[in-house]
Amino acid sequence: MTRACQAANAVNLAQGIPAYPLPLSLEEAAVEAIRSNDNQYTSPRGSTQFRQAISAFEQRRWSMPVPYDPETQICVTCGATEGMLAALLAVAERGSNVIIVEPAYESYAVNLRLIGVEARYVQLKGPGWELDPAAIAAVADRDTRAVIVNSPHNPTGRVFTRDETQGLADVCQRLGIVVIHDAIYDELYFTDERPTRISDIPGMERQSITINALSKMFSVTGWRVGWVTGPPELMGRVARVHDFLTIAAPTPFQAAGAAALSLPATYFDELRAVYGKRREVLVTGLERCGIEFQRPAGAYYVMCDATSFALPGEGESQLVQRLLQEAGVGVVPGLCFYGSADRTGPPQIRIAFAKGEDTVAEGVRRLHGYLGAK
């Protein structure tokens, strides 16, 4: 869609590439590392400096009574995407299955196909995108190794509540299933309280893996630096897999990452304030267009019900192409986020508000001009 937007001179509200300034201190730290010839492999688990910074960062923002052990509970990866693949390879094997809560980021299912593990799907419930732990229990069996959960959530913007997270933990503890929490958007929330982590539920610290990265919180998606945390026995497997996937994450950007994680909390307050304004521009515009959606509580996406402007017999791909060519706006068809064969519900599109406020406003203006004429 990004390439298609460029070709059509359309406003790109499709791909979640953030438009937010890189703090100067991070830029300088990366350049200084390169000029200091800090350009060779680190340990596969990551540089000592960066792992120590991750440990302190996670303890500080989650008020952890005991920090992660940098030697046994942290592994630095080439972004959250490689972290997810390493985690899946660490816990699942051919003949087993992993449950995906959908709609879901599309790489989860592809990763499972790559490693020959069956994907089983549980859909979020109703227009409010609620997590149903009972539905997860219903599709699990003795060969289920993990559940993948993403909160704040791509593509819906949901932030799962403490009760939903506790319900998931209860099921997984009863059945002995690992939870892999993709927490890539955990600093992008618009709720009064910080989102709940599955690893903070008593008992789940022993059977959960959490994945994060610099990408979204510092707007450096091209640096490809992420980290995986969890109990030593699971992290030992993740680290061994990671070693043979990519050896190590980019060394200069690990140095910059250590600087990033030492930024004051005000940086994240400002980040949320900027994205909060962009969210308001988008949701206000969608309301003017008469489009149905749930207001996102986190991340930078809105999943919309396209019923009101879909043509009879029109599939989501055709609908998205029509918006691209005729309205000049790029969005993503909902089908990208589903793998189950029995998907039900209305046609959907995902719209991102990761771009600058003026870009989001122009996309909304074009949508309103086009849909208002229909």
N, C-alpha and C positions, 0 to 999 in steps of 0.2 A: 504493500500500500504506500510506503514511503516513496518508492521509485515511481509508482503510478501517480502520486501527488505531484512529484517533480515534473513528470511528463505532461500532466494536465494543468499545470500552474494552479493547483488546488491548495486550499488551506489544509495542512496535515494535522488532523486531530485523531490520527490512527495510532501510530507507534508511540510508546511511552518513553521518548527520549527527552530528558528534562532540559528546560531552558532556565538555568539558574546560575549565577556567577560563581566560579570556582574561587574559594578564599585564597588570597594572595599567598598566605603562609604555606598552603599546600603546594602551590606552584613552585615556590622557592625551595621547599623541601625536596621535591622531585628533581629539580634541576641540580641542586647541590649534591644529591646522591649520585647522579650521573657524572657530574664533574669530579667527584671524589673517587671515581672508578668503583662505585658500589654497584657493579653490573653483572656479577656472577651469581650462580645458584646460591640460594640460602638452603638451610635444612629443608627437607620436604615439608615438615610441619610449619615452616615459616621462620622468619628471623626472630631471634629472641626478643629484640626490642619491640617488634610489632605484636607478638603474642602477649608480652607483658602489658602493652597498651590496651589490647583487646580485653584482657582479664580485668584491668582497672576500670575500663569503660563500661563493661557489662555489670560489674559489681555496683558501680556508682549509679547507673540509671535504673537498675532493677532492685536496688537495696538488698543485694544478696548477702546473707550472713557470712558466707564463706565464698571467696572468689574462685573462679575457674583456675585450676592448676595449668599454667602455661605449657608445662611439659607433657601432660597426659590428657588434657580435656579440650585442647584447641588445635585446629588444623587450618592453616591458611590455604585457600584454593584460588583457582583462576576464575573468580567471580562466583556468584551464587549458583549459576547454571552447572558448572563443574562440581560444586559442592553437593548439589542434589544428586547428580549421577554417581558420585563417589559414595554418598550415603546409601543410595539404592543398591549399589553393588556390594556394599558392606553388610546389608541385612537380608537381601533376597537372592534367590538362586532359581535356575530353571526348574519349572514345575511348581513354583510357589506363586502367590499373587499379592498384589498391593492394591489397596483401596484409594481411589481418587475422589475427592469431594468436588463435584462440578456444578456450574461451569468452572473451568480451571485453566490456568496458564498452560498453553498447548505443549510445552516441552516435556511435561511430566509423562504423558502417555507415550510420546516418542521415545523417551529414555527407557521406558519399560519394554517397548518393542525391540529396542537395540540390544537389550540384555536378555531377551527371551523370557520375560516375566509377565504373567497375565495381569491386565488391568481390570479391576472391578470398579463400578461407578455407583456413587450415591449422589443424588441431586439435592441441592439446597431447596428448601420448601417455600412455596408460596411467593407472593410478590415481595415479601420482606426478606427473602434469601436466608431463611433460618436453617441452622445446622441441626440435624436430627440424629443424635447418637444411636437411637434405636434402629434406624435404617442401616447404620454402619454395622451394628451387631448382626442384623439380618442377613447381610451378604458375606460376612466373615466365616471362615472355616479353619480347620487345622493347618491349612497351608498358607494362611494369611500372615504375612510378615510385617506389614506396616500400613499406616494410613498417612496420606499426605494432606496436610491442612495448611492453608495460606490465610493469614490474618495480620494486618489489614489486607483485604482480599482484592485480587485481580481476577476477574474483571468487574465485580459488582460494587466495590468500595465498602463492603460490609466489614465491621469490626465485631468479631464474635464476643458475646458477653461472657462474664465469669461463669454463669450457669451453664451456657452451652459448652464452654471449655471443660468445666467440671464433669458434665455428662459424658463428653468424649473420653476424658481421663478414666472415669468409672468403667466404661466399656472396655477400653484398652487394657486396663489393669486386670480386669476379670478374665480377659481372653489372652493376655500375654502378648499384646501387639505393640510394636514400637510406633510412636508418632514422629513423623518428620515434619517439623514446622518450618515452612518457608516464611521467614520474618523480614523479608527484604524491605517492606514498607513500614516497619515498626516505628519510625520517627515521623511518619506522615499520617497523623491522626487528628481528627477534629472533634473528638469527644472530650468531656471534662477530665476524664482520668486516662492514664496510660493504658493501652490495650493489655489484656491478660496474655501471659505466655503459658503454653502447656507445660513447660518445664518447671514452672513455679507451683504447680499443683502438687501437694504432698504425695510422694511416691513416684511421680513422673520424671523426676530428675534421673532416675535409673533406667528409664525406658523411653527417652525422647532425645531427638537430635534437632538442634536449631541451626538454621542456615541464614546468614546475613552477608552483607557486602557494603563496600564504600559507594557503590554505583548510584543508588537513588538518594541517599541522605547527603551526599556531597556532590552529586551531579557529575560523576566521572564514570559513565557507563563504559567508556573505552579503556579504562585502566585495567579492568579484569582482575580485581582483587576482592576476594570474599573470605569468609571464615565459617567454620563449622564447629559447634560446641556440643558437648554431651558427656556421658559417663566414660571413664577410661577404657572399659572393655569394648564399647562401641567405637570410640574414637581411635583406638588402636587399629581397628579394621578400616575405618575411613582413611586414616593416614597411609596405610599400606596401599590401598587402592589408588589414592591420590598420587602417590609416588610413581606408580606405573602409568597413570594417565598423563600427567603433565610435569612430573618431578617437583616443580616449585612455581609459585606465583611470581610475577615480575618484581625483581628486587628493588629498583628505585621507587616503585610505587608503594611497596611495603614501608619504606622509610617515610614517604609522604603520608601513608595511612596512620603511622604512629603520631605524626603531627596533627592529623585530622581528628583523631580520637581524643586529643587533649584540648580541643576547642571548648569554650565555655558553653553552658546550657543555653545561653541567649542566642547562640547561632541557630539552634533547633527551634527556638521560639519564633525567630524571624522567618525561618524556612516555612513553618506551619502557617504563619500569618500571610505570607506571600501566596502560598498555594490555597489558603482559605479564600483569598480575594478572587483568585482564578476560578475556584469552585463556584463562588457566588455568581460570577459572570455567566458561567455555563448553565447552572441550574435555573437561574432567572430567565435566561434566553430559551431554554427548553420548555419552561412553563409557558412562555409567550407563544411558543410554537404548538402548544397543546400536546406535547409528547409525554407519555407516561413513563415514570422512572421512580426509583427510590433514591433519596438524597444520600450521597456517599458519606460515610463516617470516617473513611481513611483512604489511603492510596491516592491516585489521581485519575480515576476512571468513573464513568457513569455507564451502567448497562440499561439500555432503553428498550421499551416495548414499542416495536415499529408497526403495530397493527394499524394505527391511524393513517399511515402514509404508504403502506405497502400496497402494491397493485394486485388485483386478483391473479392468483397463480404464480406470483413472483417469488422466487427464492431469495434468501438473504444475500447471496453473492450478486445476483442481478440487481437487487435493491441498492446495495453498496456501490455498484458500478454506476447506477443511475444517479445517485447522490454525487459521485465523483465527477461525472461528465456534465450533468445538468445544473447541479447546485454549486459545484466547485469546492466540495468539502470531502475530505478523506476520513472514513471511519472504518471499523472492523466488523465483519459479519459475526453474529453470535455463534454460528456453527464452528468457528475456530476453537471454541472453548468447551466443546462437548465431544465425548468419545463414545457414549452409550448409544446403542441402537434404538432404544425406546424413548428418546427424548420427546417430551411433550411441552406444550405451552406456545406462546405467541412468537412471531419472528422477533429477533433481537439484534441490536447493534451496540457496539461499545464505542464510546467517545472519550478521548483523553483530554485532560486539561493541564498537561505537563508543560505546554508551551507558554510563551509570554502572554500577559494579560491582553495586549492588543491583538495578538494572533487568535486567542480564544474568542475575543469579542467579534473579530471579523468572521470567524467560522460561524458563530451564532447568527450574525447579521445575514450571512448568505443562506443559512438554513431557513431563517424566518422569511426571507424574501422568496425563496423557492417554495417552501411548503405553504406559505400564505397564499400563493397563487394557484394552489391545487384545488 
